[in-house]
């Protein structure tokens, strides 16, 4: 975990995501997921880039099953961008150019 990405839990979901103002990016991941581990440094880099403009969280799907079930997460990594508590973008898997793709998701909603 980096200093720019916070751990998210089902208990904190309502407060940190649904009641948040502005963009919130949630990375649904698991420790056993190779692509998730490969994407982690990019998510950290994007979080640093958007510090103060968007919040970035990681939610471990094995430890927090309620939120992934509610949002129909079928594969990981899945990134969902919320704005003012509403889902506005979703990226499943690792995109071709991950840093650019994730940045683009956020830029559209700043």
Secondary structure, DSSP 8 states (H G I E B T S, - for coil): --SS-EEE-HHHHIIIIIT--SEEEEEEE-TT-HHHHHHHHHHHHHHHHTTTT-EEEEEETTT-HHHHHHTT--SSSEEEEEETTEEEEEEES--TTHHHHHHHHHHTT-
